[in-house]
Every structure is written in C-alpha cells, then in structure tokens.
Amino acid sequence: MAKESMKAREVKRAKMVAKYAEKRKILKEAGDYAKLAKLPKNSSRVRLHSRCSITGRPKGYMRLFGISRIQFREMASQGLIPGITKASW
C-alpha cells in the first residue's frame, strides 16, 4: 500500500496538468519557450506517474484495467473482472 501522501501528490499533479493543458499547448505552438519554462514543473504531463487505483502501487501497473498486477490477479481469481478467467492446465 502506497503512502497517502504519495497518492495525494499524484492527484495534485493530475489536477495541475489538467489546469494548464490548454495554456501549455498554446505556448508550445507559438514556440514561446521562455513563458513555458515559467509555468509550474508539475503542470507537465511527463511528471505524472501511473498508479493502481486501489492500492496506489506505482509498479506493475496495467493500463487497460487501471490496477496493479497483484490486484488484477486477486480480482480475476475472485471473478470480479468480466471476461477474465484464470488459466489452468
């Protein structure tokens, strides 16, 4: 389980990226890199990091489902993910 502060930090970054997205796009098209550099660092999309929506785990993230591999396995075994079955032979 990730620290609550790390999860909160990622949420804060996501909000800031959404807030400045249009402004960054306009400045990039205009080629005004001086003004672009004055925007907050956390407003850049590159600084976002994918995390599991349940546990906040940053590694082993499955983009299609939005959860980590560990949560995916548990939920698939319990039959909570439609269309996914555990292979056994």
Phi and psi in degrees as GROMACS dihedral restraints (atoms count N, CA, C in turn):
[ dihedral_restraints ]
;  ai    aj    ak    al  type     phi  dphi    fc
    3     4     5     6     1   -74.9    20    10
    4     5     6     7     1   156.4    20    10
    6     7     8     9     1   -66.5    20    10
    7     8     9    10     1   145.6    20    10
    9    10    11    12     1   -62.0    20    10
   10    11    12    13     1   -33.0    20    10
   12    13    14    15     1   -66.1    20    10
   13    14    15    16     1   -34.9    20    10
   15    16    17    18     1   -69.5    20    10
   16    17    18    19     1   -40.7    20    10
   18    19    20    21     1   -64.5    20    10
   19    20    21    22     1   -41.6    20    10
   21    22    23    24     1   -65.4    20    10
   22    23    24    25     1   -38.1    20    10
   24    25    26    27     1   -63.5    20    10
   25    26    27    28     1   -40.9    20    10
   27    28    29    30     1   -66.5    20    10
   28    29    30    31     1   -38.1    20    10
   30    31    32    33     1   -64.3    20    10
   31    32    33    34     1   -42.0    20    10
   33    34    35    36     1   -62.4    20    10
   34    35    36    37     1   -43.3    20    10
   36    37    38    39     1   -63.0    20    10
   37    38    39    40     1   -42.0    20    10
   39    40    41    42     1   -62.0    20    10
   40    41    42    43     1   -40.4    20    10
   42    43    44    45     1   -64.7    20    10
   43    44    45    46     1   -41.2    20    10
   45    46    47    48     1   -67.7    20    10
   46    47    48    49     1   -37.8    20    10
   48    49    50    51     1   -62.2    20    10
   49    50    51    52     1   -44.5    20    10
   51    52    53    54     1   -64.0    20    10
   52    53    54    55     1   -37.9    20    10
   54    55    56    57     1   -65.6    20    10
   55    56    57    58     1   -42.4    20    10
   57    58    59    60     1   -98.6    20    10
   58    59    60    61     1     3.8    20    10
   60    61    62    63     1   -57.5    20    10
   61    62    63    64     1   -49.5    20    10
   63    64    65    66     1   -65.1    20    10
   64    65    66    67     1   -42.7    20    10
   66    67    68    69     1   -63.5    20    10
   67    68    69    70     1   -42.9    20    10
   69    70    71    72     1   -63.2    20    10
   70    71    72    73     1   -40.1    20    10
   72    73    74    75     1   -62.4    20    10
   73    74    75    76     1   -45.5    20    10
   75    76    77    78     1   -63.2    20    10
   76    77    78    79     1   -44.9    20    10
   78    79    80    81     1   -65.8    20    10
   79    80    81    82     1   -36.6    20    10
   81    82    83    84     1   -66.5    20    10
   82    83    84    85     1   -42.8    20    10
   84    85    86    87     1   -64.0    20    10
   85    86    87    88     1   -36.2    20    10
   87    88    89    90     1   -77.4    20    10
   88    89    90    91     1   -16.8    20    10
   90    91    92    93     1    76.3    20    10
   91    92    93    94     1    21.1    20    10
   93    94    95    96     1   -90.1    20    10
   94    95    96    97     1    81.7    20    10
   96    97    98    99     1   -77.5    20    10
   97    98    99   100     1   -18.7    20    10
   99   100   101   102     1   -68.2    20    10
  100   101   102   103     1   -45.3    20    10
  102   103   104   105     1   -71.2    20    10
  103   104   105   106     1   -34.2    20    10
  105   106   107   108     1   -63.3    20    10
  106   107   108   109     1   -37.3    20    10
  108   109   110   111     1   -70.1    20    10
  109   110   111   112     1   -22.4    20    10
  111   112   113   114     1   -82.2    20    10
  112   113   114   115     1   -12.0    20    10
  114   115   116   117     1   -71.1    20    10
  115   116   117   118     1   158.8    20    10
  117   118   119   120     1   -60.9    20    10
  118   119   120   121     1   144.0    20    10
  120   121   122   123     1   -61.3    20    10
  121   122   123   124     1   -38.7    20    10
  123   124   125   126     1   -72.5    20    10
  124   125   126   127     1    -1.3    20    10
  126   127   128   129     1   -86.2    20    10
  127   128   129   130     1    -3.3    20    10
  129   130   131   132     1   -83.4    20    10
  130   131   132   133     1   137.2    20    10
  132   133   134   135     1   -65.1    20    10
  133   134   135   136     1   -26.2    20    10
  135   136   137   138     1   -64.0    20    10
  136   137   138   139     1   -28.2    20    10
  138   139   140   141     1   -79.4    20    10
  139   140   141   142     1    -6.8    20    10
  141   142   143   144     1   -74.2    20    10
  142   143   144   145     1   146.6    20    10
  144   145   146   147     1  -131.6    20    10
  145   146   147   148     1   129.3    20    10
  147   148   149   150     1   -68.6    20    10
  148   149   150   151     1   135.6    20    10
  150   151   152   153     1  -135.1    20    10
  151   152   153   154     1   153.0    20    10
  153   154   155   156     1   -62.2    20    10
  154   155   156   157     1   133.4    20    10
  156   157   158   159     1   -72.5    20    10
  157   158   159   160     1   -17.5    20    10
  159   160   161   162     1   -94.4    20    10
  160   161   162   163     1   -52.6    20    10
  162   163   164   165     1  -102.0    20    10
  163   164   165   166     1   -22.9    20    10
  165   166   167   168     1    87.6    20    10
  166   167   168   169     1     7.0    20    10
  168   169   170   171     1   -63.9    20    10
  169   170   171   172     1   128.4    20    10
  171   172   173   174     1   -84.5    20    10
  172   173   174   175     1   -22.3    20    10
  174   175   176   177     1  -104.4    20    10
  175   176   177   178     1   154.6    20    10
  177   178   179   180     1    70.0    20    10
  178   179   180   181     1    33.4    20    10
  180   181   182   183     1   -83.5    20    10
  181   182   183   184     1   130.3    20    10
  183   184   185   186     1  -103.3    20    10
  184   185   186   187     1   107.6    20    10
  186   187   188   189     1   -60.2    20    10
  187   188   189   190     1   -39.0    20    10
  189   190   191   192     1   -60.3    20    10
  190   191   192   193     1   -34.6    20    10
  192   193   194   195     1  -105.5    20    10
  193   194   195   196     1   -19.2    20    10
  195   196   197   198     1    77.5    20    10
  196   197   198   199     1    19.5    20    10
  198   199   200   201     1  -133.8    20    10
  199   200   201   202     1   167.0    20    10
  201   202   203   204     1   -78.8    20    10
  202   203   204   205     1   165.3    20    10
  204   205   206   207     1   -62.2    20    10
  205   206   207   208     1   -31.8    20    10
  207   208   209   210     1   -70.3    20    10
  208   209   210   211     1   -46.8    20    10
  210   211   212   213     1   -65.0    20    10
  211   212   213   214     1   -36.6    20    10
  213   214   215   216     1   -60.1    20    10
  214   215   216   217     1   -45.5    20    10
  216   217   218   219     1   -64.1    20    10
  217   218   219   220     1   -44.4    20    10
  219   220   221   222     1   -63.0    20    10
  220   221   222   223     1   -46.3    20    10
  222   223   224   225     1   -67.5    20    10
  223   224   225   226     1   -36.6    20    10
  225   226   227   228     1   -66.7    20    10
  226   227   228   229     1   -39.7    20    10
  228   229   230   231     1   -65.5    20    10
  229   230   231   232     1   -33.4    20    10
  231   232   233   234     1   -84.0    20    10
  232   233   234   235     1    -6.9    20    10
  234   235   236   237     1    79.0    20    10
  235   236   237   238     1    25.1    20    10
  237   238   239   240     1   -86.7    20    10
  238   239   240   241     1   -12.7    20    10
  240   241   242   243     1  -108.0    20    10
  241   242   243   244     1   115.1    20    10
  243   244   245   246     1   -62.7    20    10
  244   245   246   247     1   135.7    20    10
  246   247   248   249     1    84.1    20    10
  247   248   249   250     1    -2.0    20    10
  249   250   251   252     1  -110.9    20    10
  250   251   252   253     1   125.6    20    10
  252   253   254   255     1  -128.0    20    10
  253   254   255   256     1   150.3    20    10
  255   256   257   258     1   -78.3    20    10
  256   257   258   259     1   127.2    20    10
  258   259   260   261     1   -77.8    20    10
  259   260   261   262     1   135.5    20    10
  261   262   263   264     1  -146.2    20    10
  262   263   264   265     1   138.4    20    10
